[in-house]
Amino acid sequence: MGHAFTIKPDSYTAFENEAEQIEKCKEWGLLSEKATKSKAFFYRGNGLNIACSIIGWVDNMTAVIELENHQHCIHPSYLKEMQASSYGQKSLAAADPSLDLAGSEPDSPAAETAAANHAVPSKAEALDETGQTETVNQVESEAKEAPKVRAKKEKAPKLQLPEEKVKMTATVQEFTTVPNHFSDNDDEVVIYGAVTLAESGTEIGTAWSSHSATLKKSDLQLGDKIAFEGKLVAKKLTKHPVPYKINNPAKIQKEDA
C-alpha cells in the first residue's frame, strides 16, 4: 500500500555503489567527513517513523529515498532533521497544545503555513520603525508569503542533458586521480573546461571522464582544444566541483590553437 504524500521522481541519478552514496551524504551533512561507511536512516513524518534508504538524487537540493518500496523526493536538510530521535512536534506543541503537526511533513505547505502562522507576533508586538502598531493581518500576510519567496530562490533551472551520444568541443584542463574504494589503485581521470555541445552551442562548463586507453592513445596535453563524441551524464567527480561526466569519449580530434 502506497503513501499519499510521496513525491515520486520523474527521473534521478541512482548511486552506483556505497562509496558514491557516502560521498553525497557527506555533502548533505547526513554523514560526518570522517565516515567510512553508511548508516541507517529514518523517515519521521506524516505519522511515520520507519527506516528508509537513500538511493539517489535529482539535484543538490533533492534526495531520493525509498521507504516501504516507494520512492520519495525530499530536501536533504529535512531528512537530516528527521534523524534526531526527538524529532516531532515538541516546540510548537509546547507553545500551543491544540496545534497538531503529526500529519505534515516539514517541507509540506501545511507545515510551513502552520509554522508561519504560529510565529506571527501579537498586535502589541508588531511595531514599525515609527513605533506605530501594524495590523495583525498585514503581519500574517508577510509571514505566509515568506516560504513562497524562499522556494523561488532555492529552485534553480535544471540543465537538460541530451539523452544520446553527441558531438562536443572542450579544452583539456587537468589530469588527476580520485580514490577507488574497490581497488588498491586510484582512478585516473581527465577534467575538461569550456565543454560545449557542437550542434546547439550550449555551454556545459566543466566535465570529466576516465583517462581511458583510448584517450591515452590520443596523447592529450594540458590546454589542448579537442572535438569528440560522447554521452553526458549528471555525475559529480569525487572531491572536485565538476558536476558532469562524459562517458566513452571517442573520435577525438585536436583542433588548431
Residue pairs with C-beta under 8 A, 6 or more apart in sequence:
2 70
3 46
3 48
3 67
3 68
3 70
3 72
5 46
5 72
5 105
5 108
6 67
6 70
6 71
6 72
7 72
7 73
7 74
8 70
8 71
8 72
8 73
9 58
9 62
9 64
9 71
9 73
11 58
12 56
12 57
12 58
12 64
12 71
12 73
13 56
13 57
13 58
13 233
13 234
13 235
14 55
14 56
14 64
15 21
15 24
15 54
15 55
15 56
17 181
17 182
18 37
18 38
19 181
19 182
21 38
21 54
22 31
22 35
22 36
22 37
22 38
23 238
23 239
24 54
24 57
24 236
25 31
25 35
25 38
25 54
26 32
26 33
26 35
27 60
28 63
28 76
28 77
28 79
28 80
29 76
29 77
29 80
30 41
30 54
30 76
30 79
30 80
30 83
31 38
31 39
38 54
40 51
41 51
41 52
41 53
41 54
41 65
41 79
41 83
42 49
42 50
42 51
42 52
42 82
42 83
43 49
43 50
43 51
43 52
43 65
43 67
43 72
43 74
43 79
43 82
44 82
44 87
44 88
45 78
45 82
45 104
45 105
45 106
46 103
46 104
46 105
47 102
47 103
48 67
50 67
50 68
51 67
52 65
52 66
52 67
53 65
53 66
53 67
54 63
54 64
54 65
54 79
55 64
55 65
55 66
55 71
56 63
56 64
57 63
57 64
58 64
58 73
59 156
59 158
61 75
61 76
61 154
61 155
62 73
62 74
62 75
63 73
63 74
63 75
63 76
63 79
64 71
64 72
64 73
64 74
65 71
65 72
65 74
65 79
66 72
74 105
74 107
75 107
78 105
78 106
78 107
81 87
81 106
82 106
88 102
89 99
89 100
89 101
89 102
92 99
92 101
92 114
92 115
92 118
93 99
93 100
93 101
95 118
96 118
99 114
99 118
101 111
101 114
103 110
104 110
104 111
104 114
105 111
109 147
112 147
113 144
113 147
116 143
116 144
116 146
116 147
117 140
117 143
117 144
119 143
120 136
120 139
120 140
120 143
121 139
122 136
123 133
123 135
123 136
124 133
126 133
126 134
126 135
126 136
126 138
126 139
127 133
127 134
128 134
159 204
161 232
161 233
161 234
161 244
162 197
162 231
162 232
164 231
165 229
165 230
165 231
165 248
166 197
166 198
166 199
166 229
166 230
166 231
166 232
167 197
167 198
167 199
167 227
167 228
167 229
168 195
168 196
168 197
168 198
168 204
168 227
168 228
168 229
168 230
168 232
168 246
169 194
169 195
169 196
169 198
169 225
169 226
169 227
169 228
169 255
170 192
170 193
170 194
170 195
170 196
170 207
170 225
170 226
170 228
171 192
171 193
171 194
171 223
171 224
171 225
171 226
172 190
172 192
172 220
172 221
172 222
172 223
172 224
172 226
173 191
173 192
173 193
173 206
173 222
174 190
174 191
174 222
175 188
175 189
175 190
175 191
175 211
175 222
176 188
176 189
176 191
176 240
177 186
177 187
177 188
177 189
178 186
178 187
178 189
178 237
178 238
178 239
178 240
179 186
179 187
179 238
179 239
180 186
180 187
187 210
188 210
188 211
189 208
189 209
189 210
189 211
189 237
190 208
190 209
190 210
190 211
190 215
190 220
191 206
191 207
191 208
191 237
191 240
191 242
192 206
192 207
192 208
192 209
192 246
193 205
193 206
194 203
194 205
195 203
195 204
195 205
195 206
195 207
195 244
195 246
196 202
196 203
196 204
197 204
198 227
204 232
204 244
205 243
205 244
206 241
206 242
206 243
206 244
207 232
207 242
207 243
207 244
207 245
207 246
208 237
208 240
208 242
208 244
208 245
208 246
209 215
209 230
209 245
209 246
209 247
209 249
212 248
212 249
214 249
214 250
214 252
215 249
215 252
218 226
218 252
218 254
220 226
220 252
223 257
224 254
225 254
225 255
225 256
225 257
226 252
226 253
226 254
226 255
227 252
227 253
227 255
228 249
228 250
228 251
228 252
228 253
229 249
229 250
229 251
230 246
230 247
230 248
230 249
230 250
231 246
231 247
231 248
232 244
232 245
232 246
232 247
233 244
233 245
233 247
234 243
234 244
234 245
235 244
235 245
236 242
236 243
237 245
